[in-house]
Amino acid sequence: MHKARVYVTLKPSILDPQGNAVKNGLESLGFADVTDVRVGKYLEVSLDVVDKNVALEQVEEMCKKLLANPVIEDYRFELVEG
Amino acid sequence: MHKARVYVTLKPSILDPQGNAVKNGLESLGFADVTDVRVGKYLEVSLDVVDKNVALEQVEEMCKKLLANPVIEDYRFELVEG
């Protein structure tokens, strides 16, 4: 059993209206020191795979095919046991 | 300048229909070994604050007030320089 922690973020060149909305919200609440907010996705994928290399390959493929949109998003992930 | 990496996840007892949808999508693509998917949020908050302890306090407060819903979500964050 492995668990993959996948982080999907917008590429730096892509505008992030959701991040801007959060930034404005924080400013309205009095957090004046916030200079930027970027919003991404965080996924935990549990895999019934024993071999770590197989798990790595599968998660890489999942990211490319479904979890991230490679045109506008970057992804990275880490694998933990159990 | 500090940057906070904030991870917001649903509490384990809360149903995650978005995670189930992703799991079904992965299965449709042939990933038969996926046992569970949980979807959360990942935020990068840039702060114009020099003192690390002040930054930690501010981000903690942001999480409680806006970034996470403490009734159904857990959050954790880490602070990096620059």
Backbone of each chain as ProteinMPNN parsed JSONL, in Angstrom:
{"seq_chain_A": "MHKARVYVTLKPSILDPQGNAVKNGLESLGFADVTDVRVGKYLEVSLDVVDKNVALEQVEEMCKKLLANPVIEDYRFELVEG", "coords_chain_A": {"N_chain_A": [[0.833, -1.214, 0.0], [0.554, 2.147, -0.902], [0.587, 5.69, -0.443], [-0.07, 8.537, -2.326], [0.814, 11.898, -2.305], [-0.378, 14.515, -3.96], [0.342, 17.527, -5.544], [-1.111, 20.123, -7.204], [-0.588, 22.902, -9.127], [-1.282, 26.134, -10.548], [0.479, 27.178, -13.453], [3.113, 29.603, -13.191], [2.727, 31.735, -15.01], [0.053, 31.84, -15.483], [-3.015, 33.477, -14.916], [-4.685, 33.818, -11.754], [-7.654, 33.937, -10.717], [-9.131, 32.939, -8.56], [-7.261, 32.862, -6.519], [-6.789, 35.624, -6.319], [-9.278, 36.447, -5.362], [-9.275, 35.256, -2.846], [-7.11, 36.626, -1.739], [-8.167, 39.253, -1.68], [-10.246, 38.8, 0.097], [-8.796, 38.181, 2.419], [-7.532, 40.635, 2.815], [-9.765, 42.238, 3.337], [-10.376, 41.235, 5.806], [-8.452, 42.363, 7.312], [-5.835, 41.573, 7.008], [-3.181, 42.973, 6.041], [-0.675, 42.533, 5.038], [-0.483, 40.673, 3.07], [0.823, 39.729, 0.031], [0.433, 38.145, -2.181], [-1.651, 35.498, -3.379], [-1.941, 32.157, -4.282], [-3.953, 29.604, -5.565], [-4.235, 26.142, -5.395], [-4.556, 22.576, -6.023], [-4.803, 19.813, -3.805], [-4.222, 16.46, -3.562], [-4.867, 13.258, -2.186], [-3.949, 10.113, -2.977], [-4.693, 6.83, -2.598], [-3.091, 3.751, -3.043], [-3.232, 0.382, -3.96], [-0.68, -0.969, -4.278], [2.343, -2.691, -4.161], [5.034, -2.457, -4.983], [7.296, 0.173, -5.048], [8.33, 1.569, -7.259], [6.555, 0.918, -9.306], [4.274, 2.133, -8.301], [5.095, 4.832, -8.368], [5.338, 5.232, -11.143], [2.659, 4.82, -11.935], [1.321, 6.932, -10.616], [2.514, 9.146, -11.771], [1.539, 8.868, -14.385], [-1.217, 9.118, -13.896], [-1.327, 11.8, -13.114], [-0.618, 13.08, -15.488], [-2.69, 12.281, -17.169], [-5.174, 12.794, -15.934], [-5.253, 14.155, -13.38], [-3.928, 16.611, -13.454], [-3.891, 19.483, -15.59], [-1.789, 19.696, -18.081], [-1.299, 21.848, -19.734], [-1.864, 24.257, -18.455], [-1.19, 23.811, -15.84], [1.136, 22.882, -13.233], [2.519, 19.964, -11.693], [3.422, 18.111, -8.755], [4.524, 15.35, -6.789], [4.623, 13.243, -3.864], [5.511, 10.097, -2.436], [4.27, 8.036, 0.059], [4.623, 5.328, 2.384], [2.082, 2.943, 3.222]], "CA_chain_A": [[0.0, 0.0, 0.0], [1.226, 3.445, -0.922], [-0.269, 6.863, -0.585], [0.59, 9.626, -3.049], [0.343, 13.257, -2.041], [-0.208, 15.198, -5.242], [0.123, 18.974, -5.482], [-1.325, 20.671, -8.549], [-0.612, 24.371, -9.052], [-1.28, 26.834, -11.828], [1.794, 27.664, -13.88], [3.276, 30.999, -12.748], [2.273, 32.713, -16.002], [-1.408, 31.77, -15.61], [-3.754, 34.283, -13.946], [-5.373, 33.013, -10.753], [-8.735, 34.749, -10.144], [-9.528, 32.412, -7.246], [-6.249, 33.369, -5.593], [-7.034, 37.056, -6.108], [-10.46, 36.566, -4.507], [-8.851, 34.931, -1.478], [-6.282, 37.753, -1.296], [-9.081, 40.348, -1.334], [-10.939, 38.408, 1.322], [-7.867, 38.336, 3.549], [-7.359, 42.076, 3.039], [-10.994, 42.724, 3.998], [-10.34, 40.814, 7.208], [-7.418, 43.125, 8.01], [-4.475, 41.057, 6.756], [-2.687, 43.942, 5.065], [0.676, 42.184, 4.589], [-0.527, 39.623, 2.052], [1.191, 40.283, -1.266], [-0.037, 37.29, -3.269], [-2.214, 34.198, -3.017], [-2.186, 31.248, -5.403], [-4.743, 28.472, -5.097], [-4.039, 24.915, -6.155], [-5.254, 21.404, -5.506], [-4.012, 18.826, -3.07], [-4.939, 15.183, -3.621], [-4.261, 12.067, -1.597], [-4.379, 8.945, -3.748], [-4.246, 5.572, -1.981], [-2.871, 2.755, -4.085], [-2.961, -0.979, -3.5], [0.476, -1.402, -5.07], [3.426, -2.933, -3.214], [6.308, -1.979, -5.53], [7.324, 1.639, -5.045], [8.554, 2.091, -8.611], [5.292, 0.782, -10.037], [3.389, 3.183, -7.787], [5.582, 6.108, -8.91], [4.957, 5.287, -12.565], [1.203, 4.963, -12.051], [0.884, 8.266, -10.191], [2.976, 10.054, -12.834], [0.591, 8.736, -15.492], [-2.494, 9.713, -13.444], [-1.202, 13.261, -13.145], [-0.618, 13.522, -16.888], [-3.938, 11.962, -17.86], [-6.42, 13.258, -15.307], [-5.223, 15.006, -12.174], [-3.477, 17.963, -13.788], [-3.97, 19.899, -16.996], [-0.394, 20.106, -18.3], [-1.207, 23.104, -20.486], [-1.879, 25.417, -17.548], [-0.856, 23.45, -14.459], [2.279, 22.053, -12.862], [2.212, 19.047, -10.593], [4.5, 17.351, -8.144], [3.935, 14.441, -5.802], [5.52, 12.413, -3.064], [4.899, 8.81, -2.14], [4.556, 7.538, 1.404], [4.172, 3.946, 2.602], [1.001, 2.672, 4.178]], "C_chain_A": [[0.867, 1.264, 0.0], [0.188, 4.557, -0.964], [0.531, 7.954, -1.294], [-0.043, 10.948, -2.631], [0.668, 14.097, -3.269], [-0.557, 16.675, -5.087], [0.008, 19.497, -6.903], [-1.442, 22.188, -8.416], [-0.704, 24.954, -10.456], [0.143, 27.236, -12.179], [1.906, 29.145, -13.52], [2.717, 32.029, -13.727], [0.748, 32.778, -16.122], [-2.078, 32.613, -14.513], [-4.547, 33.386, -13.002], [-6.475, 33.844, -10.084], [-9.185, 34.26, -8.767], [-8.542, 32.888, -6.167], [-6.449, 34.844, -5.293], [-8.234, 37.266, -5.186], [-10.094, 36.283, -3.049], [-8.009, 36.078, -0.91], [-7.164, 38.937, -0.868], [-9.836, 40.044, -0.043], [-10.064, 38.594, 2.54], [-7.641, 39.815, 3.861], [-8.58, 42.666, 3.749], [-11.008, 42.363, 5.474], [-9.214, 41.5, 7.982], [-6.003, 42.609, 7.824], [-3.842, 41.881, 5.633], [-1.354, 43.533, 4.454], [0.701, 41.113, 3.508], [-0.219, 40.232, 0.691], [0.664, 39.436, -2.428], [-0.632, 36.009, -2.699], [-2.405, 33.4, -4.301], [-2.921, 30.031, -4.858], [-4.506, 27.266, -6.002], [-4.842, 23.776, -5.558], [-4.276, 20.498, -4.78], [-4.807, 17.529, -3.064], [-4.157, 14.099, -2.896], [-4.824, 10.854, -2.32], [-3.803, 7.692, -3.083], [-4.21, 4.48, -3.03], [-2.578, 1.403, -3.464], [-1.855, -1.581, -4.359], [1.651, -1.554, -4.106], [4.736, -2.302, -3.693], [6.306, -0.46, -5.667], [7.486, 2.211, -6.456], [7.306, 1.999, -9.483], [4.334, 1.892, -9.613], [3.786, 4.548, -8.358], [5.152, 6.285, -10.359], [3.464, 5.542, -12.732], [0.758, 6.377, -11.711], [1.31, 9.315, -11.23], [1.976, 10.058, -13.999], [-0.773, 9.343, -15.138], [-2.452, 11.237, -13.538], [-1.314, 13.768, -14.572], [-1.98, 13.367, -17.537], [-5.167, 12.602, -17.254], [-6.244, 14.332, -14.238], [-4.798, 16.437, -12.471], [-3.716, 18.228, -15.272], [-2.599, 20.472, -17.366], [-0.232, 21.401, -19.096], [-1.098, 24.301, -19.53], [-1.412, 25.091, -16.13], [0.466, 22.684, -14.364], [1.828, 21.072, -11.787], [3.507, 18.491, -10.018], [3.839, 16.417, -7.146], [5.018, 13.737, -5.023], [4.759, 11.165, -2.658], [5.258, 8.423, -0.711], [3.991, 6.128, 1.54], [2.926, 3.932, 3.469], [-0.297, 3.38, 3.92]], "O_chain_A": [[1.787, 1.41, 0.805], [-0.928, 4.381, -1.452], [1.662, 8.257, -0.913], [-1.265, 11.094, -2.607], [1.832, 14.354, -3.576], [-1.616, 17.026, -4.567], [0.924, 19.333, -7.709], [-2.293, 22.693, -7.683], [-0.258, 24.342, -11.426], [0.925, 27.595, -11.299], [0.907, 29.864, -13.541], [2.275, 33.097, -13.304], [0.214, 33.667, -16.785], [-1.752, 32.48, -13.334], [-5.025, 32.324, -13.4], [-6.26, 34.396, -9.005], [-9.571, 35.057, -7.913], [-8.936, 33.263, -5.062], [-6.297, 35.274, -4.15], [-8.218, 38.152, -4.332], [-10.545, 36.978, -2.138], [-8.168, 36.458, 0.25], [-6.932, 39.544, 0.177], [-10.035, 40.922, 0.797], [-10.514, 39.096, 3.57], [-7.567, 40.204, 5.027], [-8.443, 43.492, 4.652], [-11.575, 43.084, 6.295], [-9.039, 41.248, 9.174], [-5.066, 43.145, 8.416], [-3.946, 41.546, 4.453], [-0.934, 44.116, 3.455], [1.772, 40.689, 3.075], [-0.914, 41.143, 0.243], [0.472, 39.946, -3.532], [-0.18, 35.5, -1.673], [-2.957, 33.9, -5.28], [-2.555, 29.492, -3.814], [-4.571, 27.371, -7.226], [-5.697, 23.984, -4.697], [-3.09, 20.434, -5.103], [-5.949, 17.505, -2.606], [-2.931, 14.037, -2.988], [-6.028, 10.599, -2.282], [-2.586, 7.515, -3.015], [-5.153, 4.299, -3.801], [-1.767, 1.297, -2.544], [-2.061, -2.565, -5.069], [1.927, -0.648, -3.32], [5.459, -1.688, -2.908], [5.433, 0.118, -6.314], [6.858, 3.211, -6.804], [7.033, 2.885, -10.293], [3.671, 2.511, -10.446], [2.929, 5.325, -8.779], [4.666, 7.345, -10.753], [3.047, 6.361, -13.552], [-0.07, 6.962, -12.41], [0.563, 10.247, -11.527], [1.619, 11.112, -14.524], [-1.404, 9.997, -15.968], [-3.408, 11.876, -13.979], [-2.005, 14.75, -14.845], [-2.391, 14.197, -18.348], [-6.112, 12.926, -17.973], [-6.999, 15.304, -14.197], [-5.255, 17.372, -11.813], [-3.738, 17.309, -16.091], [-2.283, 21.605, -17.004], [0.853, 21.981, -19.127], [-0.333, 25.235, -19.774], [-1.254, 25.993, -15.307], [0.855, 21.951, -15.274], [0.867, 21.329, -11.061], [4.533, 18.411, -10.693], [2.717, 16.667, -6.707], [6.168, 13.644, -5.453], [3.533, 11.17, -2.55], [6.425, 8.479, -0.323], [3.004, 5.779, 0.892], [2.738, 4.789, 4.333], [-1.255, 3.209, 4.674]]}, "seq_chain_B": "MHKARVYVTLKPSILDPQGNAVKNGLESLGFADVTDVRVGKYLEVSLDVVDKNVALEQVEEMCKKLLANPVIEDYRFELVEG", "coords_chain_B": {"N_chain_B": [[10.164, 38.757, 3.865], [7.912, 36.105, 3.622], [6.721, 32.887, 2.627], [3.784, 31.057, 2.852], [2.842, 27.707, 2.793], [-0.128, 26.251, 2.515], [-2.164, 23.591, 3.487], [-5.278, 22.271, 3.044], [-7.565, 19.978, 4.148], [-10.351, 17.715, 3.964], [-11.909, 16.61, 6.962], [-11.337, 13.281, 8.19], [-13.77, 11.934, 8.687], [-15.617, 13.094, 7.046], [-17.574, 12.87, 4.148], [-16.384, 12.647, 0.768], [-17.309, 13.607, -2.075], [-16.144, 14.698, -4.375], [-13.623, 13.551, -4.37], [-14.407, 10.877, -4.729], [-15.431, 11.033, -7.306], [-13.1, 11.583, -8.751], [-11.712, 9.235, -8.224], [-13.391, 7.361, -9.532], [-13.045, 8.305, -12.126], [-10.324, 7.758, -12.514], [-10.402, 4.971, -12.372], [-11.933, 4.425, -14.649], [-10.056, 5.071, -16.522], [-8.413, 2.956, -16.358], [-6.872, 2.583, -14.116], [-6.714, 0.393, -11.847], [-5.879, -0.09, -9.304], [-6.37, 1.863, -7.477], [-7.432, 2.746, -4.325], [-8.565, 4.722, -2.798], [-9.432, 8.194, -2.975], [-8.807, 11.442, -1.909], [-9.722, 14.802, -1.983], [-8.265, 17.943, -1.607], [-7.355, 21.343, -0.704], [-4.709, 23.449, -1.813], [-2.796, 26.104, -0.886], [-0.776, 28.925, -1.634], [0.501, 31.46, 0.181], [1.788, 34.59, 0.046], [3.659, 36.696, 2.104], [4.396, 39.915, 3.292], [6.14, 40.065, 5.61], [8.62, 40.242, 8.032], [9.405, 39.047, 10.469], [9.461, 35.764, 11.614], [7.836, 34.539, 13.562], [5.683, 36.287, 13.781], [4.637, 36.002, 11.234], [3.871, 33.285, 11.32], [1.829, 33.401, 13.264], [-0.019, 35.068, 11.952], [-0.715, 33.534, 9.683], [-1.844, 31.295, 10.858], [-4.121, 32.486, 11.953], [-5.394, 33.356, 9.61], [-6.056, 30.877, 8.481], [-7.923, 29.933, 10.314], [-9.916, 31.866, 10.105], [-10.609, 32.233, 7.395], [-9.398, 30.549, 5.36], [-9.796, 27.819, 5.888], [-12.552, 25.709, 6.776], [-13.256, 25.114, 9.896], [-15.105, 23.334, 10.918], [-15.523, 21.196, 9.186], [-13.089, 20.783, 8.014], [-9.547, 20.086, 8.13], [-6.42, 21.745, 8.674], [-3.04, 22.406, 7.731], [0.164, 23.974, 7.771], [3.222, 25.205, 6.311], [6.086, 27.295, 6.636], [8.078, 29.145, 4.473], [11.108, 30.904, 3.697], [11.354, 33.924, 1.784]], "CA_chain_B": [[9.172, 38.052, 3.031], [7.699, 34.679, 3.858], [5.643, 32.257, 1.871], [3.156, 29.951, 3.577], [2.187, 26.656, 2.011], [-1.245, 25.833, 3.36], [-2.865, 22.399, 2.999], [-6.592, 22.147, 3.675], [-8.148, 18.68, 3.786], [-11.574, 17.349, 4.666], [-11.701, 15.697, 8.087], [-11.519, 11.892, 7.715], [-15.154, 11.465, 8.819], [-16.476, 13.81, 6.098], [-17.634, 12.276, 2.81], [-15.696, 13.456, -0.236], [-17.839, 13.24, -3.396], [-15.185, 15.082, -5.422], [-12.611, 12.487, -4.365], [-14.995, 9.687, -5.34], [-15.515, 11.268, -8.751], [-11.743, 11.41, -9.293], [-11.423, 7.789, -8.142], [-14.11, 6.714, -10.643], [-12.374, 8.706, -13.357], [-9.077, 6.994, -12.622], [-10.761, 3.585, -12.685], [-12.339, 4.397, -16.066], [-8.847, 5.152, -17.344], [-7.676, 1.707, -16.232], [-6.082, 2.493, -12.878], [-7.564, -0.468, -11.033], [-5.306, -0.273, -7.966], [-6.669, 3.01, -6.619], [-8.406, 2.349, -3.306], [-9.237, 5.899, -2.241], [-8.911, 9.512, -3.358], [-9.354, 12.562, -1.147], [-9.331, 16.048, -2.635], [-8.178, 19.09, -0.714], [-6.869, 22.573, -1.311], [-3.329, 23.829, -1.545], [-2.676, 27.551, -1.113], [0.492, 29.594, -1.357], [0.221, 32.827, 0.611], [3.023, 35.38, 0.207], [3.466, 37.691, 3.162], [5.461, 40.903, 3.453], [6.396, 40.103, 7.053], [10.001, 39.799, 8.238], [9.497, 38.186, 11.658], [8.842, 34.467, 11.343], [6.759, 34.255, 14.523], [4.52, 37.101, 13.382], [4.068, 35.362, 10.046], [3.193, 32.066, 11.775], [0.576, 33.803, 13.926], [-0.962, 35.593, 10.956], [-1.226, 32.455, 8.823], [-2.745, 30.512, 11.722], [-5.386, 33.22, 12.056], [-6.021, 33.289, 8.274], [-6.64, 29.549, 8.309], [-9.118, 29.823, 11.158], [-10.958, 32.82, 9.742], [-11.04, 32.231, 5.993], [-8.887, 29.547, 4.419], [-10.379, 26.511, 6.166], [-13.777, 25.654, 7.571], [-12.827, 24.195, 10.959], [-16.136, 22.337, 11.24], [-15.382, 20.001, 8.343], [-11.761, 20.685, 7.401], [-8.299, 20.254, 8.873], [-5.405, 22.467, 7.911], [-1.676, 22.491, 8.242], [0.939, 24.83, 6.87], [4.647, 25.381, 6.589], [6.514, 28.632, 6.246], [9.415, 29.187, 3.871], [11.62, 32.271, 3.5], [11.541, 34.438, 0.422]], "C_chain_B": [[9.102, 36.57, 3.397], [6.616, 34.168, 2.905], [5.104, 31.087, 2.693], [2.552, 28.985, 2.58], [1.12, 26.034, 2.895], [-1.958, 24.647, 2.708], [-4.166, 22.272, 3.758], [-7.212, 20.838, 3.201], [-9.461, 18.487, 4.532], [-11.216, 16.45, 5.846], [-12.023, 14.278, 7.624], [-12.967, 11.42, 7.759], [-16.097, 12.099, 7.791], [-16.417, 13.133, 4.727], [-17.019, 13.22, 1.779], [-16.175, 13.068, -1.636], [-16.885, 13.599, -4.533], [-14.08, 14.022, -5.527], [-13.139, 11.215, -5.008], [-15.085, 9.82, -6.857], [-14.145, 11.074, -9.407], [-11.371, 9.935, -9.303], [-12.106, 7.05, -9.296], [-13.468, 7.053, -11.982], [-11.096, 7.917, -13.58], [-9.368, 5.537, -12.974], [-11.174, 3.45, -14.153], [-11.131, 4.423, -16.989], [-7.972, 3.908, -17.192], [-6.813, 1.588, -14.989], [-6.891, 1.721, -11.839], [-7.092, -0.568, -9.583], [-5.599, 0.882, -7.011], [-7.74, 2.613, -5.607], [-9.162, 3.547, -2.739], [-8.594, 7.168, -2.791], [-9.588, 10.557, -2.482], [-8.827, 13.842, -1.795], [-9.329, 17.185, -1.62], [-7.696, 20.318, -1.463], [-5.419, 22.805, -0.917], [-3.205, 25.313, -1.859], [-1.265, 28.016, -0.808], [0.187, 31.058, -1.043], [1.553, 33.547, 0.837], [2.754, 36.539, 1.155], [4.653, 38.633, 3.226], [5.711, 41.124, 4.938], [7.786, 39.529, 7.277], [10.092, 38.78, 9.369], [8.739, 36.878, 11.441], [7.673, 34.178, 12.285], [5.498, 35.047, 14.213], [3.83, 36.452, 12.184], [3.287, 34.109, 10.44], [1.836, 32.39, 12.396], [-0.463, 34.252, 12.911], [-1.562, 34.474, 10.113], [-2.191, 31.565, 9.608], [-4.124, 31.177, 11.778], [-6.135, 33.202, 10.713], [-6.73, 31.962, 8.073], [-7.942, 29.454, 9.076], [-10.255, 30.683, 10.634], [-11.466, 32.668, 8.316], [-10.636, 30.996, 5.189], [-9.494, 28.165, 4.629], [-11.684, 26.678, 6.926], [-13.528, 24.634, 8.679], [-13.869, 23.158, 11.352], [-15.901, 21.053, 10.442], [-13.97, 19.802, 7.79], [-10.633, 20.772, 8.441], [-7.359, 21.096, 8.034], [-4.044, 22.287, 8.556], [-0.915, 23.391, 7.303], [2.399, 24.821, 7.262], [5.055, 26.728, 6.023], [7.902, 28.539, 5.627], [9.817, 30.648, 3.651], [11.57, 32.646, 2.026], [10.338, 34.428, -0.456]], "O_chain_B": [[10.122, 35.884, 3.467], [5.739, 34.906, 2.455], [5.863, 30.24, 3.165], [1.848, 29.38, 1.65], [1.422, 25.378, 3.891], [-2.311, 24.693, 1.53], [-4.163, 22.174, 4.985], [-7.366, 20.614, 2.0], [-9.652, 19.04, 5.614], [-10.315, 15.618, 5.738], [-12.883, 14.087, 6.765], [-13.36, 10.583, 6.946], [-17.251, 11.685, 7.677], [-15.334, 12.859, 4.212], [-17.122, 14.441, 1.902], [-15.514, 12.281, -2.314], [-16.822, 12.893, -5.539], [-13.661, 13.648, -6.623], [-12.417, 10.544, -5.746], [-14.85, 8.864, -7.596], [-14.039, 10.478, -10.478], [-10.786, 9.44, -10.267], [-11.487, 6.217, -9.958], [-13.36, 6.2, -12.863], [-10.816, 7.464, -14.69], [-8.659, 4.938, -13.783], [-10.81, 2.481, -14.82], [-11.164, 3.876, -18.091], [-6.916, 3.809, -17.817], [-6.099, 0.599, -14.822], [-7.646, 2.301, -11.059], [-7.819, -1.072, -8.728], [-5.132, 0.884, -5.872], [-8.831, 2.191, -5.989], [-10.282, 3.397, -2.251], [-7.39, 7.218, -3.04], [-10.81, 10.551, -2.335], [-7.642, 13.95, -2.113], [-10.287, 17.358, -0.867], [-7.637, 20.332, -2.693], [-4.972, 22.411, 0.16], [-3.481, 25.732, -2.983], [-0.638, 27.563, 0.149], [-0.318, 31.796, -1.888], [2.34, 33.165, 1.703], [1.765, 37.26, 1.026], [5.8, 38.186, 3.216], [5.521, 42.224, 5.457], [8.103, 38.452, 6.772], [10.777, 37.766, 9.24], [7.548, 36.875, 11.13], [6.647, 33.642, 11.866], [4.384, 34.545, 14.362], [2.604, 36.366, 12.127], [2.176, 33.89, 9.958], [0.83, 31.746, 12.098], [-1.632, 33.873, 12.991], [-2.765, 34.459, 9.855], [-3.222, 31.138, 9.088], [-5.154, 30.512, 11.663], [-7.357, 33.052, 10.681], [-7.851, 31.912, 7.567], [-8.944, 28.958, 8.56], [-11.42, 30.291, 10.703], [-12.635, 32.944, 8.049], [-11.438, 30.461, 4.424], [-9.689, 27.419, 3.669], [-11.888, 27.669, 7.628], [-13.58, 23.428, 8.436], [-13.547, 22.196, 12.05], [-16.063, 19.952, 10.969], [-13.682, 18.777, 7.172], [-10.754, 21.434, 9.472], [-7.494, 21.151, 6.811], [-3.924, 22.05, 9.758], [-1.31, 23.557, 6.149], [2.763, 24.477, 8.387], [4.462, 27.233, 5.07], [8.799, 27.92, 6.199], [8.965, 31.513, 3.445], [11.722, 31.8, 1.144], [10.414, 34.843, -1.612]]}, "name": "protein", "num_of_chains": 2, "seq": "MHKARVYVTLKPSILDPQGNAVKNGLESLGFADVTDVRVGKYLEVSLDVVDKNVALEQVEEMCKKLLANPVIEDYRFELVEGMHKARVYVTLKPSILDPQGNAVKNGLESLGFADVTDVRVGKYLEVSLDVVDKNVALEQVEEMCKKLLANPVIEDYRFELVEG"}
